Amino acid sequence: MRKLLLFAALGGAMAMMNTACGGTSQGTADKTDSVPEPPTMLPDTALASAEEVDYEVEILDSVTDGMLKLEVENAYDTVHGNFGFRGGARRDMPMAGKIKGVPSRIEQDWVFQTASDNRKTPLGTWGGGTGWTAQPLLVEWTPAQVAEIKSKAKGLTPDFKSKEIIVGSLCSNVYFLDFETGKPTREPLFVNNPVKGTVMLDPAYNNSLYVGQGVPAVRPFGHMAIDLNAHEIKYMWPEDRKAKRNWGAYDSSPIVAGQFLFWPAENGTIYKYSRKGNGELVMHSALRYTIKGDGRGAGMESSMCVYRNYGFVGDNHGDILCIDLNTMKPVWHYDNVDDIDASLVLEVVDGVPYIYAGCEVDLQGVHGNCSLVKLNGLTGQPVWKRDVECKRLDIKGKHFDGGLYSTPLLGHGNCEGMMFLNMCQLGNSSAAEFWAIDRKDGHTIYSIPLKTWAWSSPVPFYNEKNELFIMAGDSHGNAYLINGKTGQVLFTEQLVANFESSPVVKDNYAVVGSRGDKIYRFVIK
């Protein structure tokens, strides 16, 4: 039975605006001196499928109004750089690389050696470098911001400059590197436990960096906010005894919408915070849920995508939820069969959000289907759905799921209407394939065999003709350079020990970490 837990009388209006959706899609804001209208709220409603969800919303701050103040549709549209996993609110990788002509090679430009954490954890030792689901951030500070940081921030090195890479490592450090040289721009910040996921820089430029821990080497174990000026942890939320699932990891990257921060957890909870700046957070509320007929808490490793006041996330039982970020209540639920670790990707067409998702073959056993689906984000109804036969690999007591691990890439330019993804262990294969599919109906346009399984997410580079070329990587460290339109493989070579993390791109460069205790910058030529 659903219940709303109120720890104090609600102070402030919690009523929703029941208005029809409208407005423009991402990237169409007027660049003149006119001020665009604030985005219209989506309806406060619970569709029939939401009745499948048993949930509790715990209100911890009854004084602060939970309604989002949406001045813009996407808080990441105006930042200079890539501040979160796959670029921000839609997880659609809006920051693409730029190249000239047709590229033919990927070469190493610089390499940074991380520390190695050899402490024993419940899941073994984790070493260094980066793992899945990590991605570096790229921040392009303005001259004024550089001057202010140099006057206020602690821990800076002489190599601090305008383009800065920020990345969490399995060695329990957060690293800060110069984009051009790979040299440290700040002293590494020890965060006590290995970091598997992507850190997130607040798009309000309030010096707040959000970090989730992935494996407990020590307690407390949870998620935190870092004040970059003080170069220290300012907020730490430990394991939650009220959670539906007893695993407090955060492979998911948080997301900002309005004045709030939202953070899905592997303990089956979605947390909502008021952002106070400089690493200060106040927890506003928490959504804890199970699915009727199941009753078990389901963790979330995928990162939430957001459109206006709706948040979309998948969990490791195969559930896709749409929640109203104002009230934290479910709007709809979709059962996508099996474990969803790849982040959902959101596209807006004529004011309607569409969600692309896929699952793994995990709970189904050794053999099963990866369910690829496109959903209407307003209703949760499938536009198309297709089942792809895949298998799980069981090797020396560990299992490697088949299906979709990497977050898909939406094509633009000469690949408008296409989507690209890595599919693991199809049929009887123990490797993976790179797929291009049609976003309208989901049919496969072409597929390319890869040399082993692939969890890293593909990244885009466009040339002066707006032709798309894609860099992809597999788990044996092979890099692939692919013509997005034709599927021609222009380059493949083993460059590192392992590509598990996803790259961040700028111009003709890609920065990505490896499980081999290293972070690399590659140049696309």
Order of alpha helices (4+ residues) and beta strands (2+ residues): beta-beta-beta-beta-beta-beta-alpha-beta-beta-beta-beta-beta-beta-beta-beta-beta-beta-beta-beta-beta-beta-beta-beta-beta-beta-beta-beta-beta-beta-beta-beta-beta-beta-beta-beta-beta-beta-beta-beta-beta-beta
